[in-house]
Amino acid sequence: MCRSIKTLRPPALPHEATEEDVRAAALQYVRKVSGFRAPAAHNREVFERAVAEIAEATRELLAGIEVRGSTGRSAEGAV
């Protein structure tokens, strides 16, 4: 399952990760960890909350990560 999670930072991605990219990665992670491809009705809320929280953590990580030698947005603020 997790093999379909792709690297979401440059230079592995030719563009900035989209919301769809981030959510897809979070969903694959939650599926792998939980062992469920889709949650049962009684687990849907906690499953979706986990996807949302992991997606948010991923966005924060990508926004803060510095890729040395990159000409992308992370290197623009470097001195």
Backbone as JSON, one array per atom type, in Angstrom:
{
  "sequence": "MCRSIKTLRPPALPHEATEEDVRAAALQYVRKVSGFRAPAAHNREVFERAVAEIAEATRELLAGIEVRGSTGRSAEGAV",
  "N": [[0.81, -1.2, 0.0], [1.81, 1.37, 0.91], [3.7, 1.88, -0.96], [2.69, 3.47, -2.93], [2.81, 6.02, -1.98], [4.23, 8.99, -2.77], [7.27, 10.95, -3.0], [6.98, 14.22, -1.91], [8.32, 16.6, -2.2], [10.46, 19.04, -3.83], [13.45, 17.94, -5.45], [11.99, 15.84, -6.42], [9.35, 16.07, -7.13], [8.08, 17.82, -9.83], [6.69, 20.13, -9.43], [5.04, 22.19, -6.96], [3.65, 20.41, -4.23], [0.29, 19.42, -4.49], [-2.93, 19.95, -2.92], [-4.38, 17.64, -3.32], [-2.31, 15.77, -3.74], [-1.13, 15.75, -1.18], [-3.27, 14.89, 0.45], [-3.77, 12.36, -0.65], [-1.4, 11.01, 0.01], [-1.58, 11.08, 2.81], [-3.91, 9.59, 3.19], [-3.1, 7.06, 2.22], [-1.16, 6.46, 4.12], [-2.71, 6.29, 6.51], [-4.37, 4.16, 5.8], [-2.46, 2.09, 5.64], [-1.4, 1.98, 8.26], [-3.71, 1.48, 9.79], [-4.67, -0.81, 8.66], [-6.91, -1.05, 7.17], [-8.6, -0.62, 4.11], [-10.84, 0.86, 3.62], [-12.79, 2.42, 6.07], [-15.04, 0.91, 8.46], [-18.42, 1.89, 9.08], [-18.69, 2.69, 11.78], [-16.12, 3.47, 12.36], [-15.47, 5.5, 10.7], [-15.38, 8.31, 11.29], [-13.11, 8.67, 13.01], [-11.13, 7.67, 11.33], [-11.21, 9.48, 9.12], [-10.58, 11.82, 10.5], [-7.97, 11.25, 11.27], [-6.72, 11.16, 8.74], [-7.02, 13.85, 7.98], [-5.51, 15.16, 9.98], [-2.95, 14.11, 9.56], [-2.5, 14.98, 6.97], [-2.4, 17.75, 7.45], [-0.11, 17.89, 9.1], [1.74, 17.06, 7.21], [1.62, 19.15, 5.33], [2.67, 21.22, 6.93], [5.25, 20.22, 7.39], [6.28, 20.18, 4.74], [6.19, 22.91, 4.18], [8.08, 23.91, 5.9], [10.47, 22.6, 5.43], [13.85, 22.6, 4.34], [15.54, 22.48, 1.37], [18.65, 21.94, 0.48], [20.67, 23.54, -1.94], [18.66, 23.83, -3.68], [16.66, 25.65, -6.02], [14.2, 26.42, -5.44], [11.31, 27.58, -3.52], [12.16, 27.29, -0.86], [14.89, 27.82, -0.87], [14.95, 30.44, -1.64], [14.61, 32.2, 0.51], [16.93, 31.84, 1.88], [20.14, 32.86, 3.16]],
  "CA": [[0.0, 0.0, 0.0], [2.57, 2.61, 1.04], [4.55, 2.1, -2.13], [2.1, 4.49, -3.77], [3.08, 7.34, -1.44], [5.38, 9.53, -3.48], [7.96, 12.07, -2.39], [6.2, 15.42, -2.22], [9.15, 17.81, -2.21], [11.4, 19.14, -4.95], [13.23, 17.9, -6.89], [11.25, 14.64, -6.8], [8.11, 16.54, -7.75], [8.44, 18.96, -10.67], [5.85, 21.25, -9.04], [4.69, 22.16, -5.55], [2.63, 19.39, -3.94], [-1.08, 19.92, -4.45], [-3.75, 19.44, -1.81], [-4.71, 16.26, -3.69], [-1.11, 14.97, -3.47], [-0.96, 15.64, 0.27], [-4.36, 14.07, 0.99], [-3.57, 10.99, -1.11], [-0.33, 10.43, 0.82], [-2.12, 10.89, 4.16], [-4.86, 8.48, 3.13], [-2.34, 5.81, 2.1], [-0.54, 6.21, 5.42], [-3.75, 5.83, 7.45], [-4.76, 2.81, 5.36], [-1.4, 1.16, 5.99], [-1.31, 1.86, 9.71], [-4.94, 0.9, 10.34], [-4.94, -2.12, 8.06], [-8.2, -0.98, 6.47], [-8.65, 0.18, 2.89], [-11.95, 1.77, 3.88], [-13.26, 2.15, 7.42], [-16.44, 0.59, 8.71], [-19.2, 3.09, 9.43], [-18.42, 3.11, 13.16], [-14.75, 3.98, 12.44], [-15.27, 6.51, 9.65], [-15.01, 9.62, 11.83], [-11.72, 8.65, 13.49], [-10.31, 7.45, 10.14], [-11.15, 10.75, 8.39], [-9.86, 12.77, 11.33], [-6.55, 10.9, 11.16], [-6.27, 11.61, 7.42], [-6.93, 15.32, 8.01], [-4.4, 15.56, 10.85], [-1.7, 13.74, 8.9], [-2.36, 15.91, 5.84], [-1.96, 19.03, 8.01], [1.29, 17.73, 9.5], [2.52, 16.98, 5.98], [1.71, 20.52, 4.8], [3.6, 21.94, 7.8], [6.58, 19.7, 7.09], [6.71, 20.65, 3.42], [6.38, 24.35, 4.23], [9.24, 24.24, 6.71], [11.67, 21.86, 5.05], [14.83, 23.32, 3.51], [16.26, 21.59, 0.46], [19.89, 22.64, 0.12], [21.02, 23.51, -3.35], [17.45, 23.99, -4.47], [16.33, 27.01, -6.44], [12.77, 26.56, -5.14], [10.89, 28.58, -2.53], [12.91, 27.15, 0.38], [16.19, 28.43, -1.04], [14.79, 31.87, -1.89], [14.78, 32.94, 1.76], [18.25, 31.55, 2.46], [21.14, 33.93, 3.04]],
  "C": [[0.85, 1.26, 0.0], [3.51, 2.86, -0.13], [3.99, 3.19, -3.02], [2.24, 5.9, -3.18], [4.34, 7.84, -2.13], [6.01, 10.68, -2.69], [7.28, 13.35, -2.84], [7.02, 16.71, -2.22], [10.03, 17.83, -3.44], [12.71, 18.48, -4.57], [12.45, 16.67, -7.35], [9.94, 14.98, -7.5], [8.44, 17.78, -8.56], [7.65, 20.24, -10.32], [5.61, 21.16, -7.54], [3.58, 21.13, -5.34], [1.26, 20.04, -3.85], [-1.79, 19.37, -3.22], [-4.12, 17.98, -2.07], [-3.53, 15.33, -3.42], [-0.96, 14.7, -1.98], [-2.03, 14.73, 0.87], [-4.2, 12.61, 0.6], [-2.48, 10.29, -0.29], [-0.82, 10.14, 2.24], [-3.08, 9.71, 4.21], [-4.13, 7.14, 3.05], [-1.68, 5.46, 3.43], [-1.56, 5.65, 6.42], [-4.23, 4.43, 7.08], [-3.74, 1.78, 5.81], [-1.37, 0.91, 7.49], [-2.52, 1.16, 10.3], [-5.2, -0.51, 9.83], [-6.26, -2.18, 7.32], [-8.08, -0.12, 5.22], [-9.73, 1.25, 3.02], [-12.48, 1.42, 5.27], [-14.71, 1.7, 7.45], [-17.13, 1.86, 9.17], [-18.86, 3.6, 10.83], [-17.0, 3.64, 13.35], [-14.48, 5.13, 11.48], [-14.78, 7.85, 10.2], [-13.54, 9.65, 12.27], [-10.75, 8.45, 12.32], [-10.12, 8.77, 9.38], [-10.4, 11.82, 9.18], [-8.35, 12.51, 11.26], [-5.99, 11.36, 9.81], [-6.08, 13.12, 7.42], [-5.73, 15.79, 8.84], [-3.05, 15.24, 10.22], [-1.45, 14.64, 7.69], [-1.87, 17.27, 6.34], [-0.5, 18.97, 8.44], [2.2, 17.68, 8.28], [2.68, 18.36, 5.36], [2.71, 21.34, 5.61], [5.04, 21.51, 7.53], [7.09, 20.26, 5.77], [6.96, 22.15, 3.41], [7.66, 24.73, 4.96], [10.54, 23.6, 6.28], [12.56, 22.7, 4.13], [15.58, 22.3, 2.68], [17.5, 22.34, 0.0], [20.2, 22.46, -1.35], [19.83, 23.66, -4.27], [17.27, 25.44, -4.87], [14.87, 27.3, -6.19], [12.53, 27.57, -4.04], [11.7, 28.49, -1.24], [14.26, 27.86, 0.29], [16.09, 29.94, -1.23], [15.03, 32.7, -0.64], [16.13, 32.73, 2.4], [19.21, 32.69, 2.22], [22.47, 33.32, 2.69]]
}
